[in-house]
Amino acid sequence: MTDYDLNHDGVTDAETHDYNGDGYSETTVYDRNEDGVADAVGVDSNADGYNDTVYYDDNEDGHVDGYSTDTNGNGVADTYHSV
């Protein structure tokens, strides 16, 4: 796991996880408002450096509110889904 303090205030804003040790992060967890609760989780399932799917918790209730997918692998979300 690698922690990132993007605004240099001493609080982790994002962390990446390389579960299989191949040098690529399979998941990235984002905490936009630094309250300790994950606001989004990105999944890079094919180790290309781009999140294939990002799950969002917009209202911070601990449940997924929606997700986006990059279906053609260009690093840009192509579809958005509400749940």
Secondary structure, 3 states (H helix, E strand, C coil): CEEECCCCCCCCCEEEECCCCCCCCCEEEECCCCCCCCCEEEECCCCCCCCCEEEECCCCCCCCCEEEECCCCCCCCCEEEEC
